[in-house]
Amino acid sequence: MKKASIILDRDYLIGRIDKRLFGSFIEHLGRAVYGGIYEPDHPLADELGFRKDVIQAVRELNVPLVRYPGGNFVSGFQWEDSVGPRESRPKRLDLAWFTTETNEVGLHEFADWAEKVDSEIMYAINLGTRGPMEARDIVEYANHPGNSRYSDMRIANGRKDPFNIRLWCLGNEMDGPWQMGQKTAYEYGRIANDAAKMMKWVDPSIELVACGSSGSGMPTFGDWELTMLNECYENIDYVSLHRYYGNPTGDTAGFLARTMDMDDFIRSVASICDAVKGKKHSKKQIHLSFDEWNVWYHSAEQDKEIWKQDKWNRALPLLEDVYNFEDALLVGSMLITLIRNADRVKIACLAQLVNVIAPIMTRNGGGCWAQTIYYPFMHASKYGRGTALQAIVDAPVYDCSDYENVPVIDAAATRGDDDSLTVFCVNRDLTEECALSLDLRSFGDLRMTEHIVLHHDDVNAVNTEENPREVFPGSVPTAAPDHGRVTVKLQPLSWNVIRFEKKPID
């Protein structure tokens, strides 16, 4: 059995965890909206047409923020299409995903759904094919109290009180050649700055996310951030990062090491933000919004066939990755990486939430079930609140195709506002258990309350509607800390959540 250790100290702090770190994403793409959250003919549809089983599954994830309505979709979106009487809303060809958008669900309906799942909206505006004027118009529509053109339009459409949307994305992946209205970094920086000024003049309380590179593999990565931020630094609040990982070759060891790349990506973008801060002699700190992240590769070939056979129809079953146990382990490590970087990453969105590369799947007219990745996200969202702690990890390492010195144990820790302590860790070893020694002496007398484990002997195991608990978390016996030290056994290839509380005073 391998051995590893973690030292934690109540004064070794990374930073306060913003609850929005556990956000998600609903785009008008595939069956995320139609057949996902909204299916008025379903037996479990509520009075507004939303599936109550999906609402319950989302509520259990405790998602505080949902990015909407895109994504690539937003660069061709006209927000006015999505408000007003449904019978008057136009059907539009969506050039992002080659489907037809009916606009049955728009801003008002989505806001109703967000309230049902206790989430706030992170609204993305179109800076691809539209501009600053349309951006300020939608802020006025959503947030201004009344007695103006667009706020009065909202009231006439049935919403007297403002939506009070606090967080806004200034477009989406504007560096990508796949994007409608692709721009150079300078072009985007200028239009983002103008939109930001006008939006904040309408509502000074809002926060704005500027588009960073679509990924660190983009040829303009780094230069994009430097150029863009030079134009809009003082008027924006966050820079976005997007990252998806895949394992088409079946290399489990290499796949589970991908978060080393994620960590480098975060540090690189934070460094660039700080370089621009220094150049501008600014006192303002720009934080990061990792507003698209997940595993995405399973459905690539399937989607090509769907587009060949069924282009331009409504709600095509696109990007419906079926996640296996191996994917759940990487998602767990990605969550660990976000927690470890909570001092700079304040917002993150698992992309996406229902059916489209999602933790929750549905069948039209049928059931709703949790995919394997649901459980690490649920655990992190539930127990990963409070303050992120600096975990000093000493573990064996391995080399793989793309990385050297990959720690076998990937870990993060949090201290809750109730003084509870949670350690999240993934054992990346394919075959060996690990005896993990935890040094928690600075926290006083603790008792271990729970050790949750997600493990399966088959990395390709999946959950289905017929067998929704094939990959499902369980608990193992807890150990009693001895003078602040305790050793726990980690199964090979496992996601672990180890929880501690203060011992009650007799």
C-alpha positions as CSV (number, residue, x, y, z in Angstrom):
1,M,0.0,0.0,0.0
2,K,1.3,3.4,-0.9
3,K,1.6,6.2,1.7
4,A,0.9,9.9,1.5
5,S,0.4,12.7,4.0
6,I,-1.5,16.0,4.2
7,I,-0.8,18.8,6.7
8,L,-3.5,21.3,7.3
9,D,-3.4,24.4,9.5
10,R,-6.2,26.8,10.4
11,D,-3.9,29.7,9.5
12,Y,-2.8,28.3,6.1
13,L,-5.5,30.1,4.2
14,I,-5.9,30.4,0.4
15,G,-9.0,32.6,0.5
16,R,-12.7,32.9,0.9
17,I,-14.6,30.6,-1.4
18,D,-17.2,32.5,-3.5
19,K,-20.4,30.4,-3.6
20,R,-20.5,31.1,-7.3
21,L,-17.6,28.7,-7.7
22,F,-20.3,26.0,-8.0
23,G,-22.3,27.5,-10.8
24,S,-23.5,25.8,-13.9
25,F,-24.7,26.6,-17.4
26,I,-27.9,26.3,-19.5
27,E,-27.5,27.2,-23.2
28,H,-30.2,27.1,-25.9
29,L,-28.4,24.1,-27.3
30,G,-29.6,20.5,-27.8
31,R,-32.1,19.3,-25.2
32,A,-30.8,21.5,-22.4
33,V,-33.9,23.7,-22.4
34,Y,-36.5,21.9,-24.5
35,G,-36.8,18.4,-23.2
36,G,-34.4,19.2,-20.4
37,I,-35.6,21.8,-17.9
38,Y,-38.8,22.5,-20.0
39,E,-41.3,19.9,-21.2
40,P,-44.9,21.0,-20.8
41,D,-46.3,17.7,-21.9
42,H,-44.4,15.7,-19.4
43,P,-46.4,14.0,-16.6
44,L,-44.2,15.8,-14.1
45,A,-44.4,19.2,-15.6
46,D,-45.4,22.0,-13.3
47,E,-47.9,24.9,-14.1
48,L,-45.2,26.6,-16.1
49,G,-44.1,23.6,-18.1
50,F,-40.9,22.9,-16.1
51,R,-40.0,19.3,-15.2
52,K,-40.3,18.9,-11.4
53,D,-37.9,15.9,-11.4
54,V,-35.3,18.1,-13.0
55,I,-35.9,20.9,-10.6
56,Q,-35.4,18.5,-7.7
57,A,-32.2,17.1,-9.1
58,V,-30.8,20.6,-9.7
59,R,-31.8,21.7,-6.2
60,E,-29.9,18.8,-4.7
61,L,-26.8,20.1,-6.5
62,N,-27.2,23.4,-4.7
63,V,-26.3,25.5,-7.8
64,P,-26.1,29.2,-6.9
65,L,-25.6,30.5,-10.4
66,V,-26.6,29.5,-13.9
67,R,-25.0,31.1,-17.0
68,Y,-27.6,31.7,-19.7
69,P,-28.5,31.7,-22.7
70,G,-25.1,30.8,-24.2
71,G,-22.5,29.9,-25.2
72,N,-21.9,30.1,-28.9
73,F,-25.7,30.5,-29.3
74,V,-25.5,34.0,-27.8
75,S,-23.5,35.5,-30.7
76,G,-26.5,35.3,-33.0
77,F,-29.1,35.9,-30.3
78,Q,-31.5,38.9,-30.3
79,W,-32.7,39.3,-26.8
80,E,-35.9,41.0,-27.9
81,D,-37.0,37.7,-29.5
82,S,-37.2,36.1,-26.1
83,V,-39.7,38.4,-24.4
84,G,-43.3,39.4,-24.9
85,P,-46.2,37.1,-25.9
86,R,-45.1,33.7,-26.9
87,E,-47.3,33.6,-29.9
88,S,-45.5,36.7,-31.2
89,R,-41.9,35.4,-30.7
90,P,-40.1,34.6,-33.9
91,K,-38.5,31.3,-34.8
92,R,-34.9,31.8,-35.8
93,L,-32.2,29.6,-37.4
94,D,-29.4,29.2,-34.9
95,L,-26.2,29.2,-36.8
96,A,-24.2,28.2,-33.8
97,W,-25.7,24.7,-33.6
98,F,-27.7,24.4,-36.9
99,T,-31.0,24.1,-35.2
100,T,-34.2,26.2,-35.0
101,E,-34.8,28.3,-31.9
102,T,-38.5,28.8,-31.2
103,N,-38.0,31.2,-28.2
104,E,-40.7,29.4,-26.3
105,V,-38.5,29.8,-23.2
106,G,-37.0,33.3,-22.8
107,L,-35.8,35.6,-20.1
108,H,-39.0,35.8,-18.1
109,E,-39.5,32.0,-18.2
110,F,-35.9,31.2,-17.4
111,A,-36.0,33.7,-14.5
112,D,-39.0,31.8,-13.1
113,W,-37.1,28.5,-13.4
114,A,-34.0,30.0,-11.7
115,E,-36.2,31.1,-8.8
116,K,-37.5,27.5,-8.5
117,V,-34.0,26.1,-8.2
118,D,-32.7,28.9,-5.9
119,S,-30.2,30.1,-8.5
120,E,-29.2,33.5,-9.8
121,I,-28.7,34.3,-13.5
122,M,-25.4,35.0,-15.1
123,Y,-26.7,36.6,-18.4
124,A,-24.6,36.6,-21.5
125,I,-25.0,39.4,-24.1
126,N,-24.3,39.3,-27.8
127,L,-21.1,41.1,-28.7
128,G,-20.6,39.1,-31.8
129,T,-23.3,40.3,-34.2
130,R,-24.6,43.1,-32.0
131,G,-23.0,45.9,-30.0
132,P,-22.9,48.2,-26.9
133,M,-26.3,49.8,-27.5
134,E,-28.1,46.4,-27.5
135,A,-26.1,45.5,-24.3
136,R,-27.2,48.6,-22.4
137,D,-30.8,48.0,-23.6
138,I,-31.1,44.6,-22.0
139,V,-29.6,45.9,-18.8
140,E,-32.3,48.5,-18.8
141,Y,-35.0,45.9,-19.5
142,A,-33.8,43.6,-16.8
143,N,-32.7,45.9,-14.0
144,H,-34.2,49.4,-14.3
145,P,-37.2,49.9,-12.0
146,G,-39.4,51.7,-14.5
147,N,-40.4,54.8,-16.4
148,S,-38.1,54.2,-19.3
149,R,-38.6,52.5,-22.7
150,Y,-37.2,49.1,-21.9
151,S,-38.2,48.9,-18.3
152,D,-41.7,49.8,-19.2
153,M,-41.6,47.0,-21.9
154,R,-40.6,44.5,-19.1
155,I,-43.5,45.7,-17.0
156,A,-45.9,45.4,-19.9
157,N,-44.6,41.9,-20.4
158,G,-45.8,40.9,-16.9
159,R,-42.8,41.6,-14.7
160,K,-43.3,44.7,-12.5
161,D,-40.2,44.2,-10.4
162,P,-36.7,44.2,-12.0
163,F,-34.9,40.9,-12.5
164,N,-31.9,42.4,-10.7
165,I,-29.3,40.4,-12.7
166,R,-26.0,41.1,-11.1
167,L,-23.5,39.2,-13.3
168,W,-23.1,39.7,-17.0
169,C,-20.9,38.0,-19.7
170,L,-19.6,40.4,-22.4
171,G,-20.0,37.9,-25.2
172,N,-18.6,34.4,-25.6
173,E,-15.3,33.0,-27.0
174,M,-14.9,36.0,-29.3
175,D,-11.4,34.8,-30.4
176,G,-12.8,31.6,-32.0
177,P,-13.2,31.2,-35.8
178,W,-16.4,29.2,-35.0
179,Q,-17.9,32.3,-33.4
180,M,-20.4,34.5,-35.2
181,G,-18.8,37.9,-35.2
182,Q,-15.3,36.7,-34.3
183,K,-13.0,39.6,-33.4
184,T,-9.4,40.4,-32.9
185,A,-8.3,41.1,-29.3
186,Y,-8.1,44.9,-30.0
187,E,-11.6,44.9,-31.7
188,Y,-13.1,42.9,-28.8
189,G,-11.4,45.0,-26.1
190,R,-12.8,48.2,-27.6
191,I,-16.3,47.0,-28.0
192,A,-16.3,45.3,-24.5
193,N,-15.1,48.5,-23.0
194,D,-17.8,50.6,-24.6
195,A,-20.5,48.0,-23.7
196,A,-19.2,47.8,-20.1
197,K,-19.3,51.6,-19.6
198,M,-22.8,51.9,-21.0
199,M,-24.1,48.9,-19.0
200,K,-22.7,50.2,-15.8
201,W,-24.0,53.7,-16.4
202,V,-27.5,52.1,-16.5
203,D,-26.8,50.0,-13.4
204,P,-23.6,50.6,-11.5
205,S,-24.1,47.6,-9.2
206,I,-23.5,45.0,-11.9
207,E,-20.4,42.9,-12.4
208,L,-19.0,42.1,-15.9
209,V,-17.0,39.2,-17.3
210,A,-14.8,39.8,-20.3
211,C,-13.9,37.0,-22.7
212,G,-10.5,35.6,-22.3
213,S,-9.0,33.1,-24.8
214,S,-11.2,30.1,-25.6
215,G,-8.4,28.0,-24.3
216,S,-4.7,28.0,-23.7
217,G,-4.2,26.1,-27.0
218,M,-5.4,29.1,-29.0
219,P,-2.5,30.6,-31.1
220,T,-3.3,34.1,-29.7
221,F,-3.5,32.9,-26.0
222,G,-1.7,35.4,-23.8
223,D,-1.5,38.1,-26.4
224,W,-5.3,38.1,-26.5
225,E,-5.6,38.7,-22.8
226,L,-2.9,41.4,-22.7
227,T,-4.4,43.3,-25.7
228,M,-8.0,43.0,-24.6
229,L,-7.3,44.0,-21.0
230,N,-5.3,47.0,-22.1
231,E,-8.5,48.3,-23.6
232,C,-11.1,47.5,-20.9
233,Y,-9.3,46.7,-17.6
234,E,-10.9,49.5,-15.5
235,N,-14.4,48.7,-16.6
236,I,-14.6,44.9,-16.3
237,D,-14.4,42.7,-13.2
238,Y,-13.5,39.2,-14.3
239,V,-11.8,37.4,-17.2
240,S,-13.3,34.2,-18.5
241,L,-11.5,30.8,-18.9
242,H,-12.9,27.8,-20.7
243,R,-11.5,24.3,-20.7
244,Y,-12.8,20.8,-21.7
245,Y,-10.8,17.5,-21.5
246,G,-11.2,14.2,-23.3
247,N,-9.7,10.8,-23.3
248,P,-10.2,9.3,-26.8
249,T,-7.1,7.0,-26.4
250,G,-8.2,5.4,-23.2
251,D,-5.1,6.5,-21.3
252,T,-6.5,6.8,-17.7
253,A,-3.3,7.8,-16.0
254,G,-2.8,10.7,-18.5
255,F,-6.4,11.7,-18.5
256,L,-6.4,12.1,-14.7
257,A,-3.3,14.3,-14.9
258,R,-5.1,16.9,-17.1
259,T,-5.8,19.1,-14.1
260,M,-2.1,20.0,-14.0
261,D,-2.8,21.8,-17.3
262,M,-5.9,23.4,-15.7
263,D,-3.8,24.7,-12.8
264,D,-1.2,26.2,-15.2
265,F,-4.0,27.8,-17.2
266,I,-5.4,29.6,-14.2
267,R,-1.9,30.8,-13.0
268,S,-1.1,32.1,-16.4
269,V,-4.2,34.1,-16.8
270,A,-3.9,35.5,-13.3
271,S,-0.4,36.5,-14.0
272,I,-1.4,38.4,-17.2
273,C,-4.2,40.2,-15.3
274,D,-1.6,41.3,-12.7
275,A,0.8,42.4,-15.4
276,V,-1.8,44.7,-16.9
277,K,-2.6,45.9,-13.5
278,G,1.0,46.9,-13.0
279,K,1.3,48.5,-16.4
280,K,-1.7,50.6,-15.7
281,H,-0.7,51.5,-12.1
282,S,-4.1,50.3,-11.1
283,K,-5.4,49.5,-7.7
284,K,-8.1,47.2,-9.1
285,Q,-7.7,43.4,-8.9
286,I,-9.2,41.4,-11.8
287,H,-10.5,38.0,-10.8
288,L,-11.2,34.9,-12.9
289,S,-14.5,33.3,-14.1
290,F,-13.9,29.7,-15.2
291,D,-17.4,29.8,-16.7
292,E,-17.1,26.7,-18.9
293,W,-15.4,23.5,-17.7
294,N,-16.1,19.8,-18.0
295,V,-15.2,16.5,-19.8
296,W,-16.4,16.6,-23.4
297,Y,-15.5,14.1,-26.1
298,H,-17.9,11.1,-26.0
299,S,-20.6,12.6,-28.3
300,A,-18.4,14.0,-31.1
301,E,-19.0,11.4,-33.8
302,Q,-22.7,11.0,-32.8
303,D,-23.3,14.7,-33.3
304,K,-21.8,14.7,-36.8
305,E,-24.4,12.0,-37.8
306,I,-27.2,13.9,-36.2
307,W,-26.4,17.1,-38.2
308,K,-26.2,15.1,-41.4
309,Q,-29.6,13.6,-40.9
310,D,-31.6,16.2,-39.0
311,K,-30.2,19.7,-39.5
312,W,-32.4,22.8,-38.5
313,N,-34.9,20.9,-36.4
314,R,-35.8,22.0,-32.9
315,A,-33.9,20.6,-29.8
316,L,-31.7,18.1,-31.5
317,P,-30.0,15.6,-29.1
318,L,-26.6,17.2,-29.3
319,L,-23.6,16.9,-27.0
320,E,-25.2,14.2,-25.0
321,D,-22.0,12.7,-23.5
322,V,-22.6,9.6,-21.4
323,Y,-20.2,10.0,-18.6
324,N,-18.3,7.0,-17.1
325,F,-16.6,6.5,-13.7
326,E,-13.3,7.7,-15.1
327,D,-14.9,11.1,-16.0
328,A,-16.2,11.5,-12.5
329,L,-12.7,11.2,-11.1
330,L,-11.4,14.0,-13.4
331,V,-14.4,16.2,-12.6
332,G,-13.5,15.7,-9.0
333,S,-10.0,16.8,-9.6
334,M,-11.2,19.8,-11.6
335,L,-13.3,20.8,-8.6
336,I,-10.3,20.3,-6.3
337,T,-8.3,22.6,-8.7
338,L,-10.9,25.3,-8.5
339,I,-11.0,25.2,-4.7
340,R,-7.2,25.4,-4.6
341,N,-7.4,28.5,-6.7
342,A,-10.3,30.2,-4.9
343,D,-8.2,33.3,-4.2
344,R,-8.4,34.2,-7.9
345,V,-11.2,32.0,-9.4
346,K,-14.4,33.5,-7.9
347,I,-16.9,32.1,-10.5
348,A,-17.1,28.8,-12.3
349,C,-19.7,27.1,-14.3
350,L,-19.9,23.4,-15.0
351,A,-20.9,23.2,-18.6
352,Q,-23.7,22.2,-18.8
353,L,-26.5,21.3,-16.4
354,V,-29.1,19.1,-18.2
355,N,-28.6,16.7,-21.1
356,V,-25.9,18.7,-22.9
357,I,-22.5,17.5,-21.5
358,A,-24.4,17.4,-18.2
359,P,-24.6,15.8,-14.8
360,I,-28.3,15.3,-15.2
361,M,-30.0,13.4,-18.0
362,T,-33.6,13.1,-19.1
363,R,-35.7,11.1,-21.5
364,N,-38.4,13.0,-23.3
365,G,-41.6,11.8,-21.7
366,G,-39.6,9.6,-19.4
367,G,-37.2,9.6,-16.5
368,C,-34.5,11.8,-15.0
369,W,-31.2,10.4,-13.6
370,A,-27.8,11.5,-12.3
371,Q,-24.7,10.8,-14.3
372,T,-21.4,9.8,-12.7
373,I,-20.1,13.4,-12.6
374,Y,-23.2,14.5,-10.6
375,Y,-21.8,13.2,-7.3
376,P,-18.4,14.9,-7.1
377,F,-20.1,18.2,-8.0
378,M,-22.8,17.7,-5.4
379,H,-20.3,16.9,-2.7
380,A,-18.1,19.9,-3.5
381,S,-21.0,22.3,-3.8
382,K,-22.4,21.1,-0.5
383,Y,-19.2,20.9,1.6
384,G,-16.8,23.1,-0.3
385,R,-18.1,26.4,1.1
386,G,-16.4,28.7,3.5
387,T,-12.6,29.1,3.3
388,A,-10.1,27.2,1.2
389,L,-7.1,25.9,3.1
390,Q,-3.6,25.4,1.8
391,A,-3.1,21.6,1.9
392,I,0.6,20.6,2.2
393,V,0.5,17.3,0.3
394,D,3.4,14.8,0.3
395,A,2.6,11.9,-2.1
396,P,4.2,9.5,-4.6
397,V,4.3,10.8,-8.1
398,Y,4.1,9.2,-11.6
399,D,5.0,10.2,-15.2
400,C,2.6,9.9,-18.1
401,S,2.5,10.8,-21.8
402,D,2.1,14.6,-21.3
403,Y,3.2,15.2,-17.7
404,E,5.9,14.4,-15.2
405,N,5.8,14.2,-11.4
406,V,2.0,13.9,-11.2
407,P,1.0,13.5,-7.5
408,V,-0.9,10.2,-6.9
409,I,-3.1,12.1,-4.4
410,D,-4.9,15.2,-5.6
411,A,-6.3,17.1,-2.7
412,A,-8.0,20.3,-1.4
413,A,-9.5,21.3,1.9
414,T,-12.1,23.7,3.2
415,R,-13.1,25.1,6.6
416,G,-16.8,25.8,6.9
417,D,-18.3,28.7,8.7
418,D,-19.4,26.2,11.4
419,D,-15.8,25.3,11.9
420,S,-16.2,22.0,10.2
421,L,-13.3,20.7,8.1
422,T,-13.6,18.9,4.8
423,V,-10.8,17.2,2.8
424,F,-11.5,16.3,-0.9
425,C,-9.1,14.0,-2.5
426,V,-8.7,11.7,-5.6
427,N,-6.4,8.7,-5.6
428,R,-5.1,8.6,-9.1
429,D,-3.4,5.3,-8.7
430,L,-4.8,2.7,-11.0
431,T,-4.2,-0.3,-8.8
432,E,-2.9,0.5,-5.3
433,E,-4.6,1.7,-2.2
434,C,-3.1,4.6,-0.3
435,A,-2.7,5.1,3.4
436,L,-3.3,8.9,3.8
437,S,-2.0,10.5,7.0
438,L,-3.8,13.7,8.0
439,D,-2.2,16.1,10.4
440,L,-4.9,18.3,11.8
441,R,-3.4,19.3,15.1
442,S,-4.1,23.1,14.8
443,F,-7.8,22.5,14.8
444,G,-8.1,21.2,18.3
445,D,-10.2,18.1,19.2
446,L,-12.0,16.8,16.1
447,R,-14.1,13.8,15.3
448,M,-14.4,12.3,11.9
449,T,-18.1,12.4,11.0
450,E,-18.0,10.9,7.5
451,H,-15.8,9.4,4.8
452,I,-17.7,9.4,1.4
453,V,-16.2,7.3,-1.4
454,L,-17.0,7.1,-5.1
455,H,-15.4,4.0,-6.6
456,H,-16.0,1.4,-9.2
457,D,-13.9,-1.4,-10.5
458,D,-14.6,-0.5,-14.1
459,V,-13.5,2.9,-15.3
460,N,-16.1,2.7,-18.1
461,A,-19.1,2.0,-15.9
462,V,-22.0,4.4,-16.5
463,N,-25.4,5.3,-15.0
464,T,-28.5,4.8,-17.1
465,E,-32.2,5.4,-16.7
466,E,-32.6,1.6,-16.1
467,N,-29.6,1.4,-13.7
468,P,-29.1,4.9,-12.3
469,R,-27.0,3.8,-9.3
470,E,-24.3,1.7,-11.0
471,V,-21.8,4.4,-10.0
472,F,-23.0,5.7,-6.7
473,P,-21.2,7.1,-3.6
474,G,-21.0,5.1,-0.4
475,S,-19.5,5.5,3.0
476,V,-16.6,3.7,4.7
477,P,-16.0,3.4,8.5
478,T,-14.5,6.5,10.1
479,A,-11.5,6.6,12.3
480,A,-10.9,8.6,15.5
481,P,-8.2,11.2,15.3
482,D,-5.5,10.7,17.9
483,H,-4.1,14.1,19.1
484,G,-5.0,15.7,15.8
485,R,-3.6,12.9,13.6
486,V,-5.6,10.3,11.7
487,T,-4.9,7.8,8.8
488,V,-7.5,6.9,6.3
489,K,-7.3,4.3,3.5
490,L,-8.1,5.5,0.0
491,Q,-9.1,2.9,-2.6
492,P,-7.4,3.0,-6.0
493,L,-9.1,5.3,-8.5
494,S,-11.4,6.9,-6.0
495,W,-13.1,10.2,-5.1
496,N,-13.1,10.8,-1.4
497,V,-14.8,13.4,0.9
498,I,-13.5,13.2,4.5
499,R,-15.5,15.3,7.0
500,F,-14.6,16.5,10.5
501,E,-16.4,18.4,13.2
502,K,-15.4,19.8,16.6
503,K,-15.8,17.3,19.4
504,P,-18.8,18.4,21.5
505,I,-17.9,19.6,25.0
506,D,-19.0,17.1,27.6
